[in-house]
């Protein structure tokens, strides 16, 4: 069994990169991570061996982690979330408009929004 922090990270990666998995890998990862099914339950539902489920799950999770190492989407999300919090604090503190606009531009640059 994996710990909750690891499961949370894997769930985030599934949200970001799940479409890159095969249909079978995605289904198995969703059942395991999101629906909390055991390997045996997944095996019965999909009519494949428990080892087949384990292999597909392992390959799927490895691919998700590989994509994160290459694209850094989770890292960017956390960075942008912190910047949003800072901007919200500035707005609540009634910071000068220029300061808020600079912070907003920094966020746009981080997520590569062009306006």
ZADO-1210 file (C-alpha; in nm, 4 decimals, padded with zeros to 6 digits):
<atoms>
<atom x="00.0000" y="00.0000" z="00.0000" code="UNK" pos="1"/>
<atom x="00.1276" y="00.3493" z="-00.0811" code="UNK" pos="2"/>
<atom x="00.1190" y="00.6386" z="00.1635" code="UNK" pos="3"/>
<atom x="-00.1334" y="00.9205" z="00.1203" code="UNK" pos="4"/>
<atom x="00.1200" y="01.1816" z="00.0071" code="UNK" pos="5"/>
<atom x="00.2439" y="00.9545" z="-00.2707" code="UNK" pos="6"/>
<atom x="-00.1136" y="00.8649" z="-00.3706" code="UNK" pos="7"/>
<atom x="-00.2038" y="01.2364" z="-00.3811" code="UNK" pos="8"/>
<atom x="00.0974" y="01.3097" z="-00.6030" code="UNK" pos="9"/>
<atom x="00.0097" y="01.0212" z="-00.8337" code="UNK" pos="10"/>
<atom x="-00.3512" y="01.1409" z="-00.8530" code="UNK" pos="11"/>
<atom x="-00.2320" y="01.4876" z="-00.9554" code="UNK" pos="12"/>
<atom x="-00.0099" y="01.3354" z="-01.2205" code="UNK" pos="13"/>
<atom x="-00.3015" y="01.1285" z="-01.3473" code="UNK" pos="14"/>
<atom x="-00.5037" y="01.4497" z="-01.3803" code="UNK" pos="15"/>
<atom x="-00.2245" y="01.6205" z="-01.5743" code="UNK" pos="16"/>
<atom x="-00.0997" y="01.3411" z="-01.7937" code="UNK" pos="17"/>
<atom x="-00.3658" y="01.0674" z="-01.7851" code="UNK" pos="18"/>
<atom x="-00.4596" y="01.1181" z="-02.1487" code="UNK" pos="19"/>
<atom x="-00.1094" y="01.0037" z="-02.2450" code="UNK" pos="20"/>
<atom x="-00.1685" y="00.6571" z="-02.0998" code="UNK" pos="21"/>
<atom x="-00.3259" y="00.3727" z="-02.2917" code="UNK" pos="22"/>
<atom x="-00.6973" y="00.3316" z="-02.2291" code="UNK" pos="23"/>
<atom x="-00.6286" y="00.0231" z="-02.0178" code="UNK" pos="24"/>
<atom x="-00.3544" y="00.1903" z="-01.8115" code="UNK" pos="25"/>
<atom x="-00.5725" y="00.4964" z="-01.7545" code="UNK" pos="26"/>
<atom x="-00.8689" y="00.2830" z="-01.6440" code="UNK" pos="27"/>
<atom x="-00.6525" y="00.0807" z="-01.4053" code="UNK" pos="28"/>
<atom x="-00.4865" y="00.3916" z="-01.2608" code="UNK" pos="29"/>
<atom x="-00.8250" y="00.5590" z="-01.2117" code="UNK" pos="30"/>
<atom x="-00.9726" y="00.2535" z="-01.0418" code="UNK" pos="31"/>
<atom x="-00.6680" y="00.2175" z="-00.8166" code="UNK" pos="32"/>
<atom x="-00.6014" y="00.5826" z="-00.7329" code="UNK" pos="33"/>
<atom x="-00.9409" y="00.7510" z="-00.7554" code="UNK" pos="34"/>
<atom x="-01.1795" y="00.4725" z="-00.6632" code="UNK" pos="35"/>
<atom x="-00.9449" y="00.2922" z="-00.4190" code="UNK" pos="36"/>
<atom x="-00.9968" y="-00.0520" z="-00.5730" code="UNK" pos="37"/>
<atom x="-00.7554" y="-00.3312" z="-00.4862" code="UNK" pos="38"/>
<atom x="-00.5536" y="-00.5059" z="-00.7553" code="UNK" pos="39"/>
<atom x="-00.7730" y="-00.8134" z="-00.7068" code="UNK" pos="40"/>
<atom x="-01.0936" y="-00.6137" z="-00.7532" code="UNK" pos="41"/>
<atom x="-00.9587" y="-00.4509" z="-01.0681" code="UNK" pos="42"/>
<atom x="-00.8481" y="-00.7915" z="-01.1954" code="UNK" pos="43"/>
<atom x="-01.1974" y="-00.9326" z="-01.1520" code="UNK" pos="44"/>
<atom x="-01.3696" y="-00.6289" z="-01.3044" code="UNK" pos="45"/>
<atom x="-01.1466" y="-00.6192" z="-01.6140" code="UNK" pos="46"/>
<atom x="-01.1130" y="-00.9971" z="-01.6414" code="UNK" pos="47"/>
<atom x="-00.7327" y="-00.9912" z="-01.6492" code="UNK" pos="48"/>
<atom x="-00.4781" y="-01.1451" z="-01.4155" code="UNK" pos="49"/>
<atom x="-00.3748" y="-00.9695" z="-01.0985" code="UNK" pos="50"/>
<atom x="-00.0191" y="-00.9634" z="-01.2355" code="UNK" pos="51"/>
<atom x="-00.1473" y="-00.7996" z="-01.5548" code="UNK" pos="52"/>
<atom x="-00.3156" y="-00.5302" z="-01.3459" code="UNK" pos="53"/>
<atom x="00.0005" y="-00.4807" z="-01.1417" code="UNK" pos="54"/>
<atom x="00.2162" y="-00.4529" z="-01.4549" code="UNK" pos="55"/>
<atom x="-00.0189" y="-00.2066" z="-01.6266" code="UNK" pos="56"/>
<atom x="-00.0461" y="00.0021" z="-01.3091" code="UNK" pos="57"/>
<atom x="00.3309" y="00.0083" z="-01.2652" code="UNK" pos="58"/>
<atom x="00.3930" y="00.1046" z="-01.6302" code="UNK" pos="59"/>
<atom x="00.1225" y="00.3721" z="-01.6149" code="UNK" pos="60"/>
<atom x="00.2564" y="00.5298" z="-01.2952" code="UNK" pos="61"/>
<atom x="00.6107" y="00.5208" z="-01.4314" code="UNK" pos="62"/>
<atom x="00.4972" y="00.7030" z="-01.7460" code="UNK" pos="63"/>
<atom x="00.3163" y="00.9665" z="-01.5388" code="UNK" pos="64"/>
<atom x="00.6289" y="01.0299" z="-01.3327" code="UNK" pos="65"/>
<atom x="00.8455" y="01.0408" z="-01.6453" code="UNK" pos="66"/>
<atom x="00.6147" y="01.3033" z="-01.7980" code="UNK" pos="67"/>
<atom x="00.6382" y="01.5142" z="-01.4814" code="UNK" pos="68"/>
<atom x="01.0189" y="01.4950" z="-01.4884" code="UNK" pos="69"/>
<atom x="01.0094" y="01.6241" z="-01.8466" code="UNK" pos="70"/>
<atom x="00.7262" y="01.8804" z="-01.8292" code="UNK" pos="71"/>
<atom x="00.7160" y="01.9905" z="-01.4610" code="UNK" pos="72"/>
<atom x="00.3401" y="02.0628" z="-01.4573" code="UNK" pos="73"/>
<atom x="00.2974" y="01.9804" z="-01.0877" code="UNK" pos="74"/>
<atom x="00.5909" y="02.2041" z="-01.0017" code="UNK" pos="75"/>
<atom x="00.4419" y="02.4886" z="-01.2063" code="UNK" pos="76"/>
<atom x="00.1023" y="02.4459" z="-01.0394" code="UNK" pos="77"/>
<atom x="00.2506" y="02.4779" z="-00.6924" code="UNK" pos="78"/>
<atom x="00.4553" y="02.7797" z="-00.7949" code="UNK" pos="79"/>
<atom x="00.1543" y="02.9523" z="-00.9522" code="UNK" pos="80"/>
<atom x="-00.0599" y="02.8681" z="-00.6469" code="UNK" pos="81"/>
<atom x="00.1893" y="03.0432" z="-00.4205" code="UNK" pos="82"/>
<atom x="00.1959" y="03.3463" z="-00.6487" code="UNK" pos="83"/>
<atom x="-00.1857" y="03.3616" z="-00.6474" code="UNK" pos="84"/>
<atom x="-00.1838" y="03.3557" z="-00.2676" code="UNK" pos="85"/>
<atom x="00.0652" y="03.6437" z="-00.2637" code="UNK" pos="86"/>
<atom x="-00.1467" y="03.8414" z="-00.5092" code="UNK" pos="87"/>
<atom x="-00.4595" y="03.7814" z="-00.3014" code="UNK" pos="88"/>
<atom x="-00.2766" y="03.9079" z="00.0071" code="UNK" pos="89"/>
<atom x="-00.1644" y="04.2172" z="-00.1798" code="UNK" pos="90"/>
<atom x="-00.5195" y="04.2869" z="-00.2947" code="UNK" pos="91"/>
<atom x="-00.6565" y="04.2379" z="00.0585" code="UNK" pos="92"/>
<atom x="-00.3901" y="04.4748" z="00.1906" code="UNK" pos="93"/>
<atom x="-00.4959" y="04.7213" z="-00.0796" code="UNK" pos="94"/>
<atom x="-00.1529" y="04.7219" z="-00.2390" code="UNK" pos="95"/>
<atom x="-00.0897" y="04.9744" z="-00.5158" code="UNK" pos="96"/>
<atom x="-00.2415" y="04.8764" z="-00.8486" code="UNK" pos="97"/>
<atom x="00.1017" y="04.8717" z="-01.0162" code="UNK" pos="98"/>
<atom x="00.2301" y="04.6193" z="-00.7640" code="UNK" pos="99"/>
<atom x="-00.0707" y="04.3903" z="-00.8259" code="UNK" pos="100"/>
<atom x="-00.0333" y="04.4243" z="-01.2025" code="UNK" pos="101"/>
<atom x="00.3336" y="04.3278" z="-01.1797" code="UNK" pos="102"/>
<atom x="00.2386" y="04.0203" z="-00.9752" code="UNK" pos="103"/>
<atom x="-00.0329" y="03.9328" z="-01.2270" code="UNK" pos="104"/>
<atom x="00.2143" y="03.9609" z="-01.5144" code="UNK" pos="105"/>
<atom x="00.4515" y="03.7321" z="-01.3279" code="UNK" pos="106"/>
<atom x="00.1708" y="03.4752" z="-01.3017" code="UNK" pos="107"/>
<atom x="00.0878" y="03.5064" z="-01.6709" code="UNK" pos="108"/>
<atom x="00.4511" y="03.4522" z="-01.7596" code="UNK" pos="109"/>
<atom x="00.4691" y="03.1464" z="-01.5370" code="UNK" pos="110"/>
<atom x="00.1749" y="02.9801" z="-01.7071" code="UNK" pos="111"/>
<atom x="00.2642" y="03.1333" z="-02.0427" code="UNK" pos="112"/>
<atom x="-00.0571" y="03.3254" z="-02.1059" code="UNK" pos="113"/>
<atom x="-00.0161" y="03.5881" z="-02.3712" code="UNK" pos="114"/>
<atom x="-00.2425" y="03.8909" z="-02.3741" code="UNK" pos="115"/>
</atoms>
